[in-house]
């Protein structure tokens, strides 16, 4: 008999300033939840023109950016550049080292660009792999409807109700589902056994598990034991609920992090800082490099 996962904890993500003028609600990478292997950070960001994330380094992790509204440009020291729009994702593997910029597009109505960015730890044996990108466009994402059309699931990564996502988006096995539930709808979503999992709520009112009732901007962390998670939107609410379910295979390894450098020991962190400062061991192309999109924040 399948067992429903219980709720380990649930808390609201508080909005704070980050980067150059951006606003973020961080729910992983805080005192409430420092990490949940393989996940290092989850930011729900809002960034307008004149703000953003200019040139900065990474090593040892993957980042997954899911845009909910507007557009975001990216550019790195290897010459990669592009733009993602609402419904699109970018999977970036930092590996041994990358320096890049992420800057907002300009919306005609003046609204900010909104999205989620997830940091995923790389397994120790891949910490020094070559950097890579994989953009996933919204039209590539399978969408299904269940519970008499009351539940819509966008299968960004993973599987739901027998439908698979595109493969090989990230090195670390991760599932990401974008779920919208109408009033009276119920979702029962199986997850791989032993994986860590959480839900992040974007709008509406949802009951997770037996009785954990939350509104928007909550991180709901599930116990590792169990076969599936359950979410219910009450009949008597007026609006739909939307949330993402994120699950990943945990790593059996230490996490030593200093800002954008994610390593397995203190010595590796010190080496990452030295490599970045001396433009070596993966950061050679950072010397004298400056992104074009990052310059806009200085004008």
Secondary structure as GFF3:
##gff-version 3
##sequence-region A 1 299
A	DSSP	beta_strand	7	12	.	.	.	ID=ss1
A	DSSP	beta_strand	15	18	.	.	.	ID=ss2
A	DSSP	beta_strand	22	28	.	.	.	ID=ss3
A	DSSP	beta_strand	39	47	.	.	.	ID=ss4
A	DSSP	beta_strand	52	58	.	.	.	ID=ss5
A	DSSP	beta_strand	61	69	.	.	.	ID=ss6
A	DSSP	beta_strand	71	76	.	.	.	ID=ss7
A	DSSP	beta_strand	81	85	.	.	.	ID=ss8
A	DSSP	beta_strand	89	93	.	.	.	ID=ss9
A	DSSP	beta_strand	98	104	.	.	.	ID=ss10
A	DSSP	beta_strand	113	121	.	.	.	ID=ss11
A	DSSP	three_ten_helix	124	126	.	.	.	ID=ss12
A	DSSP	beta_strand	132	136	.	.	.	ID=ss13
A	DSSP	three_ten_helix	138	140	.	.	.	ID=ss14
A	DSSP	beta_strand	142	146	.	.	.	ID=ss15
A	DSSP	beta_strand	151	157	.	.	.	ID=ss16
A	DSSP	beta_strand	159	160	.	.	.	ID=ss17
A	DSSP	beta_strand	163	164	.	.	.	ID=ss18
A	DSSP	beta_strand	174	181	.	.	.	ID=ss19
A	DSSP	beta_strand	186	190	.	.	.	ID=ss20
A	DSSP	beta_strand	196	203	.	.	.	ID=ss21
A	DSSP	beta_strand	206	208	.	.	.	ID=ss22
A	DSSP	beta_strand	212	214	.	.	.	ID=ss23
A	DSSP	beta_strand	218	222	.	.	.	ID=ss24
A	DSSP	beta_strand	228	232	.	.	.	ID=ss25
A	DSSP	beta_strand	241	248	.	.	.	ID=ss26
A	DSSP	beta_strand	256	258	.	.	.	ID=ss27
A	DSSP	beta_strand	261	263	.	.	.	ID=ss28
A	DSSP	alpha_helix	266	278	.	.	.	ID=ss29
A	DSSP	three_ten_helix	284	286	.	.	.	ID=ss30
A	DSSP	alpha_helix	292	295	.	.	.	ID=ss31
A	DSSP	three_ten_helix	296	298	.	.	.	ID=ss32
###
